Amino acid sequence: MVGIGKDRELDSAVEQLARADTLAFGGVGFAGTLLPETEAYRRVEQALDEHPEAARKQVDWLLRHGSPAGKAYAATLLDKADAAAGRAAWTRLRTDEAEFTTFTGCLMGRASLREYATERLAGN
């Protein structure tokens, strides 16, 4: 069973992702700074390993109610935890034109969920 402290930590991380406007999985900028969203993503990823049932419910909620970046984080988490669920999530998201900011190292960009999901489904 997930402890109360872990529940709050998971809730807080999911809330952070639900309002995220930037998608970054590693450090950004020249200094390689981790964004709060990236740290939250890592906490949820860890929770999926340690407490899969409770964390999966949170990720499913995030996929339905998150910001565009939050939905991309949720689909990525699902993809790692359950490839079929991840593919289904990306398939649903490929019709969504909502946009978010992306970071890959020092490179900042913009993407729509449609573009990002299409790339994920293509294996990129």
DSSP file (Angstrom, degrees, kcal/mol; ACC not computed):
  #  RESIDUE AA STRUCTURE BP1 BP2  ACC     N-H-->O    O-->H-N    N-H-->O    O-->H-N    TCO  KAPPA ALPHA  PHI   PSI    X-CA   Y-CA   Z-CA
    1    1 A M              0   0    0      0, 0.0     2,-0.3     0, 0.0    50,-0.0   0.000 360.0 360.0 360.0 142.0    0.0    0.0    0.0
    2    2 A V        -     0   0    0      1,-0.1     2,-0.0     4,-0.1    49,-0.0  -0.584 360.0-124.8 -75.4 132.9    1.2    3.5   -0.8
    3    3 A G     >  -     0   0    0     -2,-0.3     4,-2.6     1,-0.1     5,-0.2  -0.302  22.7-106.7 -75.2 163.9    1.9    5.5    2.3
    4    4 A I  H  > S+     0   0    0      1,-0.2     4,-2.3     2,-0.2     5,-0.2   0.899 121.1  51.1 -58.8 -43.4    0.3    8.9    3.0
    5    5 A G  H  > S+     0   0    0      1,-0.2     4,-2.1     2,-0.2    -1,-0.2   0.899 111.5  47.7 -60.5 -41.4    3.6   10.7    2.3
    6    6 A K  H  > S+     0   0    0      2,-0.2     4,-2.7     1,-0.2     5,-0.2   0.870 108.6  55.3 -67.7 -37.3    4.0    8.9   -1.0
    7    7 A D  H  X S+     0   0    0     -4,-2.6     4,-2.9     2,-0.2    -2,-0.2   0.941 110.7  44.6 -58.8 -47.9    0.3    9.6   -1.9
    8    8 A R  H  X S+     0   0    0     -4,-2.3     4,-2.7     2,-0.2    -2,-0.2   0.890 112.9  51.1 -65.4 -39.4    0.9   13.3   -1.4
    9    9 A E  H  X S+     0   0    0     -4,-2.1     4,-2.2     2,-0.2    -1,-0.2   0.920 113.4  44.7 -64.4 -43.7    4.2   13.2   -3.4
   10   10 A L  H  X S+     0   0    0     -4,-2.7     4,-2.6     2,-0.2     5,-0.2   0.932 113.6  50.1 -66.0 -46.0    2.5   11.4   -6.2
   11   11 A D  H  X S+     0   0    0     -4,-2.9     4,-2.6    -5,-0.2    -2,-0.2   0.926 111.8  48.8 -56.5 -46.0   -0.5   13.8   -6.2
   12   12 A S  H  X S+     0   0    0     -4,-2.7     4,-2.2     1,-0.2    -1,-0.2   0.907 111.6  48.5 -62.7 -43.4    1.8   16.8   -6.2
   13   13 A A  H  X S+     0   0    0     -4,-2.2     4,-2.2     2,-0.2    -1,-0.2   0.909 112.5  48.2 -64.3 -42.6    3.9   15.4   -9.1
   14   14 A V  H  X S+     0   0    0     -4,-2.6     4,-2.5     2,-0.2    -2,-0.2   0.901 110.6  51.4 -66.5 -40.2    0.7   14.6  -11.1
   15   15 A E  H  X S+     0   0    0     -4,-2.6     4,-1.1    -5,-0.2    -1,-0.2   0.904 108.9  51.7 -61.5 -40.6   -0.7   18.1  -10.4
   16   16 A Q  H >< S+     0   0    0     -4,-2.2     3,-0.5     1,-0.2     4,-0.2   0.928 113.1  44.3 -60.8 -45.5    2.7   19.6  -11.6
   17   17 A L  H >< S+     0   0    0     -4,-2.2     3,-1.1     1,-0.2    50,-0.4   0.846 104.7  63.6 -68.7 -33.4    2.4   17.6  -14.8
   18   18 A A  H 3< S+     0   0    0     -4,-2.5    49,-1.7     1,-0.3    -1,-0.2   0.787 112.9  34.6 -63.2 -26.8   -1.3   18.5  -15.3
   19   19 A R  T << S+     0   0    0     -4,-1.1    -1,-0.3    -3,-0.5    -2,-0.2   0.296  89.4 131.3-109.7   9.4   -0.4   22.1  -15.7
   20   20 A A    <   -     0   0    0     -3,-1.1    50,-0.6    -4,-0.2    49,-0.6  -0.300  32.8-177.0 -62.9 142.1    2.9   21.7  -17.4
   21   21 A D        +     0   0    0     48,-0.1    80,-2.3    47,-0.1     2,-0.4   0.378  67.0  61.9-115.6  -0.4    3.5   23.8  -20.6
   22   22 A T  E     -a  101   0A   0     78,-0.2     2,-0.6     2,-0.1    80,-0.2  -0.981  64.3-152.2-130.8 139.1    6.9   22.3  -21.4
   23   23 A L  E     +a  102   0A   0     78,-2.9    80,-2.1    -2,-0.4     2,-0.3  -0.948  32.2 147.5-110.9 116.6    8.0   18.8  -22.2
   24   24 A A        -     0   0    0     -2,-0.6    80,-0.1    78,-0.2     4,-0.1  -0.967  26.8-173.3-150.0 131.4   11.6   17.9  -21.3
   25   25 A F  S    S+     0   0    0     78,-0.5     2,-0.2    -2,-0.3    79,-0.1   0.527  74.7  21.0-104.1  -8.3   13.0   14.6  -20.2
   26   26 A G  S    S-     0   0    0     77,-0.2     9,-0.4     1,-0.1    12,-0.1  -0.703 105.3 -45.7-139.3-168.2   16.5   15.7  -19.3
   27   27 A G        -     0   0    0     -2,-0.2    78,-0.5     7,-0.1     2,-0.3  -0.307  54.9-147.8 -65.7 150.4   18.4   18.8  -18.4
   28   28 A V  B   > +C   33   0B   0      5,-2.5     5,-1.8    76,-0.1     4,-0.4  -0.859  49.5  13.8-121.7 156.1   17.8   21.9  -20.5
   29   29 A G  T > 5S-     0   0    0     76,-1.8     3,-1.0    -2,-0.3    78,-0.1  -0.029 104.6 -55.4  74.2 179.0   20.0   24.8  -21.5
   30   30 A F  T 3 5S+     0   0    0      1,-0.3    -1,-0.2    76,-0.1    76,-0.1   0.822 138.6  51.3 -63.4 -31.6   23.7   25.1  -21.3
   31   31 A A  T 3 5S-     0   0    0     -3,-0.2    -1,-0.3    75,-0.0    -2,-0.2   0.585 105.7-127.4 -82.7 -10.1   23.7   24.3  -17.6
   32   32 A G  T < 5 -     0   0    0     -3,-1.0    -3,-0.2    -4,-0.4     2,-0.1   0.863  39.6-175.5  67.0  35.4   21.5   21.2  -18.1
   33   33 A T  B   < -C   28   0B   0     -5,-1.8    -5,-2.5    -6,-0.2     2,-0.5  -0.402  23.3-127.9 -68.0 135.8   19.0   22.4  -15.5
   34   34 A L        -     0   0    0     -7,-0.2    -7,-0.1    -2,-0.1    -1,-0.1  -0.753  22.7-135.5 -84.4 126.1   16.2   20.0  -14.7
   35   35 A L     >  -     0   0    0     -2,-0.5     4,-2.1    -9,-0.4     3,-0.3  -0.427  21.3-113.6 -74.1 154.2   12.8   21.7  -15.0
   36   36 A P  H  > S+     0   0    0      0, 0.0     4,-2.4     0, 0.0     5,-0.2   0.863 119.6  56.3 -55.6 -35.2   10.2   21.1  -12.2
   37   37 A E  H  > S+     0   0    0      2,-0.2     4,-2.6     1,-0.2     5,-0.1   0.898 105.7  49.8 -63.8 -40.0    8.1   19.2  -14.8
   38   38 A T  H  > S+     0   0    0     -3,-0.3     4,-2.2     2,-0.2    -1,-0.2   0.906 111.0  48.9 -66.0 -41.2   11.0   16.8  -15.5
   39   39 A E  H  X S+     0   0    0     -4,-2.1     4,-1.8     2,-0.2    -2,-0.2   0.902 111.8  49.4 -64.1 -40.5   11.5   16.2  -11.8
   40   40 A A  H  X S+     0   0    0     -4,-2.4     4,-2.3     2,-0.2     5,-0.2   0.918 108.6  53.3 -64.1 -43.4    7.7   15.5  -11.5
   41   41 A Y  H  X S+     0   0    0     -4,-2.6     4,-2.7     1,-0.2    -2,-0.2   0.920 108.5  50.0 -55.9 -45.6    7.8   13.2  -14.4
   42   42 A R  H  X S+     0   0    0     -4,-2.2     4,-2.2     1,-0.2    -1,-0.2   0.854 108.3  52.6 -65.2 -34.8   10.6   11.2  -12.8
   43   43 A R  H  X S+     0   0    0     -4,-1.8     4,-2.2     2,-0.2    -1,-0.2   0.913 112.3  44.8 -66.5 -41.8    8.7   11.0   -9.5
   44   44 A V  H  X S+     0   0    0     -4,-2.3     4,-2.2     2,-0.2    -2,-0.2   0.906 111.3  53.5 -68.8 -39.7    5.6    9.6  -11.3
   45   45 A E  H  X S+     0   0    0     -4,-2.7     4,-1.1    -5,-0.2    -2,-0.2   0.914 110.7  46.9 -58.7 -43.5    7.9    7.2  -13.3
   46   46 A Q  H  X S+     0   0    0     -4,-2.2     4,-2.4     1,-0.2     3,-0.4   0.896 109.3  54.3 -65.0 -40.9    9.4    5.9  -10.0
   47   47 A A  H  X S+     0   0    0     -4,-2.2     4,-3.5     1,-0.2     8,-0.3   0.861 102.1  58.1 -62.9 -35.2    5.9    5.6   -8.5
   48   48 A L  H  < S+     0   0    0     -4,-2.2    -1,-0.2     1,-0.2    -2,-0.2   0.856 110.9  43.4 -62.7 -33.4    4.8    3.4  -11.5
   49   49 A D  H  < S+     0   0    0     -4,-1.1    -2,-0.2    -3,-0.4    -1,-0.2   0.894 123.7  34.8 -74.9 -41.4    7.7    1.0  -10.6
   50   50 A E  H  < S+     0   0    0     -4,-2.4    -2,-0.2     1,-0.2    -3,-0.2   0.846 137.5  14.3 -85.4 -35.5    7.1    1.1   -6.9
   51   51 A H  S  X S+     0   0    0     -4,-3.5     4,-2.5    -5,-0.2     5,-0.3  -0.554  70.7 171.3-140.3  67.8    3.2    1.3   -6.7
   52   52 A P  H  > S+     0   0    0      0, 0.0     4,-2.5     0, 0.0     5,-0.2   0.826  73.2  50.9 -57.9 -39.3    1.9    0.5  -10.2
   53   53 A E  H  > S+     0   0    0      2,-0.2     4,-1.6     1,-0.2     5,-0.1   0.956 115.4  40.2 -66.3 -49.6   -1.8    0.4   -9.4
   54   54 A A  H  > S+     0   0    0      1,-0.2     4,-1.4     2,-0.2    -1,-0.2   0.915 118.9  47.0 -65.4 -43.1   -2.0    3.7   -7.6
   55   55 A A  H  X S+     0   0    0     -4,-2.5     4,-2.5    -8,-0.3    -1,-0.2   0.881 106.9  57.3 -68.0 -37.2    0.3    5.5  -10.0
   56   56 A R  H  X S+     0   0    0     -4,-2.5     4,-2.7    -5,-0.3    -1,-0.2   0.891 103.9  53.1 -61.9 -39.3   -1.5    4.1  -13.1
   57   57 A K  H  X S+     0   0    0     -4,-1.6     4,-2.0     1,-0.2    -1,-0.2   0.910 110.5  48.0 -60.6 -41.2   -4.8    5.6  -11.9
   58   58 A Q  H  X S+     0   0    0     -4,-1.4     4,-2.6     2,-0.2    -2,-0.2   0.906 111.5  49.1 -66.0 -42.4   -3.0    9.0  -11.6
   59   59 A V  H  X S+     0   0    0     -4,-2.5     4,-2.2     2,-0.2    -2,-0.2   0.900 109.8  51.8 -65.9 -40.3   -1.4    8.6  -15.1
   60   60 A D  H  X S+     0   0    0     -4,-2.7     4,-1.3     2,-0.2    -1,-0.2   0.904 110.8  48.7 -61.2 -40.7   -4.8    7.7  -16.6
   61   61 A W  H  X S+     0   0    0     -4,-2.0     4,-2.5     1,-0.2     3,-0.4   0.925 109.7  52.2 -62.8 -44.7   -6.3   10.8  -15.0
   62   62 A L  H  X S+     0   0    0     -4,-2.6     4,-2.4     1,-0.2    -2,-0.2   0.875 105.0  55.5 -60.0 -39.2   -3.5   12.9  -16.3
   63   63 A L  H  < S+     0   0    0     -4,-2.2    -1,-0.2     1,-0.2    -2,-0.2   0.848 115.5  38.4 -63.0 -34.0   -4.0   11.6  -19.8
   64   64 A R  H  < S+     0   0    0     -4,-1.3    -2,-0.2    -3,-0.4    -1,-0.2   0.825 131.4  23.4 -84.2 -33.7   -7.7   12.8  -19.6
   65   65 A H  H  < S+     0   0    0     -4,-2.5    -3,-0.2    -5,-0.1    -2,-0.2   0.462  93.6 108.1-118.6  -3.7   -7.3   16.1  -17.8
   66   66 A G  S  < S-     0   0    0     -4,-2.4   -48,-0.2    -5,-0.3   -47,-0.2  -0.187  72.9 -97.0 -76.7 167.4   -3.7   17.3  -18.2
   67   67 A S     >  -     0   0    0    -49,-1.7     4,-2.8   -50,-0.4     5,-0.2  -0.176  53.2 -90.0 -64.0 171.6   -2.4   20.2  -20.3
   68   68 A P  H  > S+     0   0    0      0, 0.0     4,-1.8     0, 0.0    32,-0.1   0.932 133.5  44.3 -54.9 -45.7   -1.1   19.3  -23.7
   69   69 A A  H  > S+     0   0    0    -49,-0.6     4,-2.6    30,-0.2     5,-0.2   0.901 111.8  54.6 -65.0 -38.7    2.4   18.8  -22.3
   70   70 A G  H  > S+     0   0    0    -50,-0.6     4,-2.5     1,-0.2    -1,-0.2   0.888 107.0  50.0 -60.7 -40.2    0.8   16.9  -19.4
   71   71 A K  H  X S+     0   0    0     -4,-2.8     4,-2.6     2,-0.2    -1,-0.2   0.882 109.6  51.3 -66.1 -37.8   -1.0   14.5  -21.8
   72   72 A A  H  X S+     0   0    0     -4,-1.8     4,-2.1    -5,-0.2    -2,-0.2   0.907 110.3  49.1 -65.8 -40.9    2.3   13.9  -23.6
   73   73 A Y  H  X S+     0   0    0     -4,-2.6     4,-2.5     2,-0.2    -2,-0.2   0.936 111.6  50.0 -60.7 -44.9    4.0   13.1  -20.3
   74   74 A A  H  X S+     0   0    0     -4,-2.5     4,-2.7     1,-0.2    -2,-0.2   0.923 110.7  48.1 -61.2 -45.8    1.1   10.7  -19.4
   75   75 A A  H  X S+     0   0    0     -4,-2.6     4,-2.5     1,-0.2    -1,-0.2   0.884 111.4  51.2 -63.9 -37.5    1.3    8.9  -22.8
   76   76 A T  H  X S+     0   0    0     -4,-2.1     4,-1.7     2,-0.2    -1,-0.2   0.917 110.8  48.3 -64.5 -43.2    5.1    8.6  -22.4
   77   77 A L  H  X S+     0   0    0     -4,-2.5     4,-2.0     1,-0.2    -2,-0.2   0.917 112.2  48.7 -62.8 -43.4    4.7    7.1  -19.0
   78   78 A L  H  X S+     0   0    0     -4,-2.7     4,-3.5     1,-0.2     8,-0.6   0.912 106.5  57.2 -62.0 -41.7    2.0    4.7  -20.2
   79   79 A D  H  < S+     0   0    0     -4,-2.5    -1,-0.2     7,-0.2    -2,-0.2   0.877 110.6  43.8 -56.7 -39.4    4.3    3.7  -23.1
   80   80 A K  H  < S+     0   0    0     -4,-1.7    -1,-0.2     1,-0.1     3,-0.2   0.856 120.5  40.0 -74.3 -35.8    7.0    2.7  -20.6
   81   81 A A  H  < S+     0   0    0     -4,-2.0     2,-0.3     1,-0.3    -2,-0.2   0.828 136.4   6.1 -83.4 -33.7    4.6    0.9  -18.2
   82   82 A D     X  -     0   0    0     -4,-3.5     4,-2.7    -5,-0.2     3,-0.3  -0.778  62.5-158.4-157.1  99.2    2.4   -0.8  -20.8
   83   83 A A  H  > S+     0   0    0     -2,-0.3     4,-2.5     1,-0.2     5,-0.2   0.840  94.4  50.9 -54.8 -39.6    3.2   -0.6  -24.5
   84   84 A A  H  > S+     0   0    0      2,-0.2     4,-2.2     1,-0.2    -1,-0.2   0.914 112.1  46.5 -66.9 -41.8   -0.3   -1.3  -25.7
   85   85 A A  H  > S+     0   0    0     -3,-0.3     4,-2.3    -7,-0.2    -2,-0.2   0.889 112.5  51.5 -66.4 -38.3   -1.8    1.3  -23.4
   86   86 A G  H  X S+     0   0    0     -4,-2.7     4,-2.7    -8,-0.6    -7,-0.2   0.925 109.7  48.4 -63.0 -44.9    0.9    3.8  -24.5
   87   87 A R  H  X S+     0   0    0     -4,-2.5     4,-2.3    -5,-0.2    -2,-0.2   0.902 111.3  50.5 -63.0 -40.8    0.1    3.1  -28.2
   88   88 A A  H  X S+     0   0    0     -4,-2.2     4,-2.1     2,-0.2    -1,-0.2   0.898 110.9  49.8 -63.4 -39.7   -3.6    3.6  -27.6
   89   89 A A  H  X S+     0   0    0     -4,-2.3     4,-2.2     2,-0.2    -2,-0.2   0.943 111.4  47.1 -64.2 -47.8   -2.9    6.9  -25.8
   90   90 A W  H  X S+     0   0    0     -4,-2.7     4,-1.2     1,-0.2    -1,-0.2   0.881 109.6  55.1 -61.9 -36.8   -0.7    8.2  -28.6
   91   91 A T  H  < S+     0   0    0     -4,-2.3     3,-0.4    -5,-0.2    -1,-0.2   0.915 109.8  45.9 -62.4 -42.9   -3.4    7.1  -31.1
   92   92 A R  H >< S+     0   0    0     -4,-2.1     3,-0.9     1,-0.2    -1,-0.2   0.880 112.8  51.1 -65.4 -37.3   -6.0    9.2  -29.3
   93   93 A L  H >< S+     0   0    0     -4,-2.2     3,-2.0     1,-0.2    -1,-0.2   0.659  86.6  83.1 -77.4 -15.6   -3.7   12.1  -29.0
   94   94 A R  T 3< S+     0   0    0     -4,-1.2    -1,-0.2    -3,-0.4    -2,-0.1   0.545  89.7  53.0 -71.7  -2.5   -2.8   12.3  -32.7
   95   95 A T  T <  S+     0   0    0     -3,-0.9     2,-0.6    -4,-0.1    -1,-0.3   0.418  86.3 101.7-103.3  -0.2   -5.9   14.2  -33.5
   96   96 A D    <   -     0   0    0     -3,-2.0    18,-2.1     1,-0.1    19,-0.2  -0.749  49.5-170.3 -92.3 121.5   -5.3   16.9  -30.9
   97   97 A E        +     0   0    0     -2,-0.6    -1,-0.1    16,-0.2    -3,-0.0   0.438  43.1 127.3 -88.9  -0.9   -3.9   20.2  -32.3
   98   98 A A        -     0   0    0     14,-0.1    15,-2.5     1,-0.1     2,-0.2  -0.282  50.5-140.9 -59.6 142.4   -3.0   21.7  -28.9
   99   99 A E  E     + B   0 112A   0     13,-0.2     2,-0.3    14,-0.1    13,-0.2  -0.694  23.0 174.6-110.4 159.3    0.6   22.9  -28.7
  100  100 A F  E     - B   0 111A   0     11,-2.2    11,-2.1    -2,-0.2     2,-0.3  -0.954  35.0 -96.6-151.6 166.3    3.3   22.9  -26.1
  101  101 A T  E     -aB  22 110A   0    -80,-2.3   -78,-2.9    -2,-0.3     2,-0.3  -0.677  35.4-160.2 -88.5 141.8    7.0   23.8  -25.7
  102  102 A T  E     -aB  23 109A   0      7,-2.4     7,-2.5    -2,-0.3     2,-0.4  -0.908   5.1-163.4-120.0 150.9    9.6   21.1  -26.1
  103  103 A F  E     + B   0 108A   0    -80,-2.1   -78,-0.5    -2,-0.3     2,-0.4  -0.998  12.6 175.9-132.8 132.0   13.2   21.0  -25.0
  104  104 A T  E >  S- B   0 107A   0      3,-2.4     3,-2.1    -2,-0.4     2,-0.4  -0.885  73.1 -58.8-129.0  99.9   15.9   18.6  -26.1
  105  105 A G  T 3  S-     0   0    0    -78,-0.5   -76,-1.8    -2,-0.4   -79,-0.1  -0.503 122.6 -13.5  62.7-119.9   19.1   19.8  -24.4
  106  106 A C  T 3  S+     0   0    0     -2,-0.4     2,-0.6   -78,-0.3    -1,-0.3   0.528 116.3  99.3 -88.7  -7.4   19.6   23.4  -25.5
  107  107 A L  E <   -B  104   0A   0     -3,-2.1    -3,-2.4   -78,-0.1     2,-0.4  -0.727  53.3-167.9 -92.6 118.3   17.1   23.2  -28.3
  108  108 A M  E     +B  103   0A   0     -2,-0.6     2,-0.3    -5,-0.2    -5,-0.2  -0.818  18.6 154.2-100.8 142.6   13.7   24.7  -27.6
  109  109 A G  E     -B  102   0A   0     -7,-2.5    -7,-2.4    -2,-0.4     2,-0.3  -0.843  35.5-116.3-148.7-174.2   10.8   24.1  -30.0
  110  110 A R  E     +B  101   0A   0     -9,-0.3     2,-0.3    -2,-0.3    -9,-0.2  -0.968  28.8 172.8-130.7 148.0    7.0   23.8  -30.3
  111  111 A A  E     -B  100   0A   0    -11,-2.1   -11,-2.2    -2,-0.3     2,-0.3  -0.990  26.5-128.8-149.9 152.3    4.9   20.8  -31.2
  112  112 A S  E  >  -B   99   0A   0     -2,-0.3     4,-2.8   -13,-0.2   -13,-0.2  -0.679  31.2-115.8 -92.4 158.2    1.3   19.9  -31.4
  113  113 A L  H  > S+     0   0    0    -15,-2.5     4,-3.2    -2,-0.3     5,-0.3   0.890 118.4  57.2 -58.5 -37.4    0.1   16.8  -29.7
  114  114 A R  H  > S+     0   0    0    -18,-2.1     4,-2.3   -16,-0.2    -1,-0.2   0.946 110.4  41.9 -58.5 -49.8   -0.8   15.6  -33.2
  115  115 A E  H  > S+     0   0    0      2,-0.2     4,-2.1   -19,-0.2    -2,-0.2   0.932 117.7  46.2 -63.4 -46.3    2.7   16.0  -34.4
  116  116 A Y  H  X S+     0   0    0     -4,-2.8     4,-2.2     1,-0.2    -2,-0.2   0.917 114.0  47.3 -65.7 -44.3    4.3   14.6  -31.3
  117  117 A A  H  X S+     0   0    0     -4,-3.2     4,-2.7    -5,-0.2    -1,-0.2   0.897 109.6  53.8 -64.5 -40.3    2.0   11.6  -31.2
  118  118 A T  H  X S+     0   0    0     -4,-2.3     4,-1.5    -5,-0.3    -1,-0.2   0.908 109.6  48.6 -61.2 -42.1    2.5   10.9  -34.9
  119  119 A E  H  <>S+     0   0    0     -4,-2.1     5,-2.8     2,-0.2     4,-0.4   0.914 111.4  49.6 -63.2 -43.1    6.3   10.8  -34.3
  120  120 A R  H ><5S+     0   0    0     -4,-2.2     3,-1.2     4,-0.2    -2,-0.2   0.908 110.0  50.5 -63.6 -40.7    5.9    8.5  -31.3
  121  121 A L  H 3<5S+     0   0    0     -4,-2.7    -1,-0.2     1,-0.3    -2,-0.2   0.811 107.6  54.2 -67.4 -28.0    3.7    6.1  -33.2
  122  122 A A  T 3<5S-     0   0    0     -4,-1.5    -1,-0.3    -5,-0.2    -2,-0.2   0.517 122.7-108.2 -81.7  -5.4    6.3    6.1  -36.0
  123  123 A G  T < 5       0   0    0     -3,-1.2    -3,-0.2    -4,-0.4    -2,-0.1   0.655 360.0 360.0  89.8  16.4    8.9    5.1  -33.5
  124  124 A N      <       0   0    0     -5,-2.8    -4,-0.2    -6,-0.2    -5,-0.1   0.427 360.0 360.0 -94.7 360.0   10.8    8.4  -33.4
